Amino acid sequence: MVVLLNRSGVDGSNPMDYSDADFNIMLDGAATSNLHYYQSTPYTITGGQLTGTWAADGRNIDPQSAGSLFSSPASTVGLNLYDGHKAGS
């Protein structure tokens, strides 16, 4: 199993996730910007959707976990399986 996105933006200081509703993105194993913290890097919202090329989240933890658990670095094992695949919500 590979986790592509798990409560984007959640960490020890932010227990709520980002409120953007839609994504129209490309996941790339070589991307340097992790999707989990997309608002901490330059990002573009087009037509109400996050766009661009991103590295998948990779945080394989229960989404109901405390925000502090999301602060740990994500595993990138298996994320290269999604190189060049378009994801949307």
Backbone bond lengths (Angstrom), bond angles and torsions (degrees), N, CA, C in turn:
res aa  C-N    CA-C-N  psi(-1)  N-CA   C-N-CA  omega(-1)  CA-C   N-CA-C  phi
1 M - - - 1.448 - - 1.524 109.30 -
2 V 1.306 115.58 138.84 1.461 122.28 177.40 1.524 108.01 -124.83
3 V 1.322 116.81 126.65 1.463 121.30 179.31 1.523 108.66 -89.07
4 L 1.333 115.81 120.85 1.454 120.40 -179.05 1.524 112.09 -88.50
5 L 1.338 117.37 -36.43 1.458 121.31 178.68 1.520 108.95 -154.68
6 N 1.319 117.01 132.19 1.458 122.00 -178.99 1.522 108.86 -139.65
7 R 1.333 116.72 96.92 1.469 124.13 176.69 1.528 112.42 51.48
8 S 1.304 115.80 65.83 1.466 121.12 -176.93 1.519 112.14 -52.20
9 G 1.322 115.50 133.17 1.458 122.67 176.59 1.514 115.30 92.27
10 V 1.327 118.18 -14.77 1.467 120.72 -177.48 1.527 109.89 -72.75
11 D 1.341 115.51 133.22 1.463 121.94 171.36 1.526 107.84 -157.07
12 G 1.316 116.98 -171.25 1.455 121.19 -176.59 1.516 114.30 -60.50
13 S 1.331 117.97 -29.35 1.462 120.34 -178.50 1.528 112.63 -99.33
14 N 1.330 118.33 -8.40 1.460 122.74 179.49 1.530 109.09 -134.05
15 P 1.348 118.33 93.25 1.461 120.58 -177.64 1.536 114.09 -75.73
16 M 1.323 117.75 -7.95 1.467 121.47 178.91 1.526 108.73 -106.56
17 D 1.329 116.46 144.64 1.457 118.77 179.94 1.528 110.70 -82.18
18 Y 1.343 115.42 170.11 1.458 119.85 177.24 1.527 108.49 -62.45
19 S 1.310 116.69 149.97 1.463 120.21 -173.86 1.526 113.91 -97.14
20 D 1.327 118.97 1.87 1.465 120.10 178.36 1.524 109.46 -62.13
21 A 1.323 116.24 134.99 1.459 120.53 -170.11 1.529 114.80 -88.61
22 D 1.313 119.02 -33.64 1.460 120.22 -170.92 1.523 112.47 -128.33
23 F 1.333 114.13 152.78 1.453 122.39 177.97 1.522 108.74 -129.65
24 N 1.312 116.22 140.32 1.454 123.49 170.88 1.521 104.96 -138.43
25 I 1.317 115.60 78.64 1.457 122.14 -167.18 1.518 111.76 -124.26
26 M 1.331 115.49 165.79 1.451 123.47 171.82 1.522 106.52 -111.85
27 L 1.337 117.05 130.02 1.465 121.53 174.72 1.513 108.03 -95.89
28 D 1.329 115.46 132.72 1.460 121.15 -176.40 1.517 108.72 -140.12
29 G 1.322 117.54 123.07 1.458 122.06 179.83 1.516 113.51 -61.78
30 A 1.328 117.78 -18.79 1.465 121.34 178.83 1.529 112.37 -94.80
31 A 1.326 117.34 -3.31 1.472 120.55 -179.42 1.525 110.08 -66.31
32 T 1.313 116.84 148.31 1.463 121.01 -177.87 1.525 113.12 -99.16
33 S 1.317 118.04 -17.03 1.467 120.85 -178.89 1.527 109.82 -98.28
34 N 1.337 116.13 116.51 1.450 122.10 -178.78 1.519 110.29 -75.47
35 L 1.308 116.74 132.11 1.455 122.88 -178.11 1.522 113.08 -59.49
36 H 1.331 118.37 -29.01 1.460 121.29 -177.34 1.532 111.99 -58.95
37 Y 1.314 117.05 -40.51 1.476 121.78 -177.86 1.524 111.82 -112.46
38 Y 1.343 117.16 41.83 1.459 118.96 -174.40 1.522 113.66 -60.12
39 Q 1.334 119.49 -27.86 1.463 119.80 -179.23 1.529 113.02 -76.44
40 S 1.323 117.57 -7.27 1.467 119.67 177.62 1.529 111.57 -92.39
41 T 1.321 118.11 0.84 1.462 123.55 176.76 1.527 107.57 -128.05
42 P 1.316 117.91 166.34 1.469 118.16 176.55 1.533 109.90 -59.20
43 Y 1.335 117.25 131.58 1.455 121.43 179.16 1.520 109.36 -143.89
44 T 1.331 115.38 162.15 1.453 120.97 -177.11 1.527 109.87 -126.93
45 I 1.327 115.71 132.69 1.451 122.50 172.02 1.527 106.07 -107.51
46 T 1.326 117.01 119.70 1.457 122.57 -179.88 1.523 108.43 -122.56
47 G 1.305 117.07 122.66 1.456 120.13 -179.42 1.519 112.52 59.23
48 G 1.335 117.14 32.58 1.455 121.90 179.74 1.525 114.52 81.03
49 Q 1.338 117.43 6.43 1.462 121.25 -178.52 1.522 111.32 -120.75
50 L 1.335 115.67 140.04 1.454 120.40 169.79 1.515 107.78 -66.01
51 T 1.329 116.72 132.97 1.460 121.39 179.30 1.518 109.47 -125.05
52 G 1.308 117.04 172.05 1.449 122.31 175.82 1.516 112.73 115.47
53 T 1.326 115.16 -173.34 1.459 122.91 -179.82 1.515 108.49 -111.71
54 W 1.326 116.40 129.18 1.456 122.40 -172.35 1.521 111.68 -136.83
55 A 1.337 115.31 155.12 1.461 121.35 168.08 1.526 106.68 -83.29
56 A 1.335 117.02 139.46 1.462 120.96 179.24 1.524 110.29 -62.76
57 D 1.317 115.53 158.20 1.463 123.05 -176.93 1.528 111.92 -62.80
58 G 1.313 117.72 -61.50 1.460 121.93 177.13 1.518 115.94 82.99
59 R 1.322 119.26 1.92 1.470 121.23 -178.88 1.528 110.07 -82.47
60 N 1.328 115.64 99.43 1.458 121.91 -176.58 1.525 109.67 -91.98
61 I 1.336 115.52 68.83 1.464 122.01 177.45 1.523 108.41 -132.61
62 D 1.302 116.31 160.80 1.461 122.21 179.87 1.533 109.10 -59.15
63 P 1.337 119.04 125.70 1.461 121.23 179.63 1.530 113.93 -59.17
64 Q 1.319 117.85 -19.64 1.462 121.46 179.06 1.531 112.34 -87.29
65 S 1.326 117.76 1.79 1.466 122.16 -179.03 1.522 111.24 -66.07
66 A 1.324 115.22 160.48 1.466 121.30 176.27 1.526 109.90 -59.76
67 G 1.330 115.16 146.30 1.458 120.64 -179.88 1.513 113.88 -54.95
68 S 1.330 117.49 -32.47 1.465 120.58 -178.17 1.530 112.06 -61.23
69 L 1.329 118.40 -29.32 1.467 120.58 178.62 1.519 111.91 -68.95
70 F 1.324 117.25 -25.02 1.458 120.76 179.54 1.534 111.74 -77.28
71 S 1.331 117.75 -11.67 1.464 121.58 179.47 1.515 111.90 -74.68
72 S 1.323 117.70 -18.98 1.467 121.13 -179.72 1.518 109.93 -68.33
73 P 1.333 116.94 148.22 1.465 119.35 177.82 1.528 110.55 -59.33
74 A 1.310 116.17 143.86 1.462 122.00 -179.47 1.516 110.55 -83.86
75 S 1.317 116.02 151.29 1.451 121.51 173.08 1.518 109.26 -76.53
76 T 1.317 116.90 139.53 1.459 120.09 176.32 1.528 110.96 -106.44
77 V 1.333 117.86 8.01 1.457 122.04 -179.37 1.524 109.56 -61.43
78 G 1.309 116.52 124.67 1.456 122.31 177.02 1.511 115.41 83.40
79 L 1.325 118.58 -7.33 1.459 119.46 -176.75 1.525 112.35 -68.05
80 N 1.332 117.99 -22.57 1.455 120.07 178.89 1.526 111.02 -67.83
81 L 1.332 119.16 -12.20 1.455 122.14 176.59 1.520 111.32 -63.94
82 Y 1.319 116.92 -19.43 1.452 121.36 -175.27 1.526 112.90 -104.76
83 D 1.308 118.06 14.82 1.464 120.37 178.46 1.520 110.46 -56.21
84 G 1.318 115.59 126.06 1.447 121.09 173.55 1.516 115.57 76.29
85 H 1.308 118.37 15.37 1.463 121.27 178.68 1.518 109.61 -101.26
86 K 1.310 115.64 134.31 1.451 121.03 -179.85 1.514 109.57 -84.79
87 A 1.331 116.55 136.34 1.465 121.51 179.18 1.509 109.12 -121.85
88 G 1.291 117.31 147.27 1.450 121.66 177.61 1.506 110.37 -148.66
89 S 1.316 117.07 164.00 1.469 119.82 177.08 1.508 109.95 -125.68
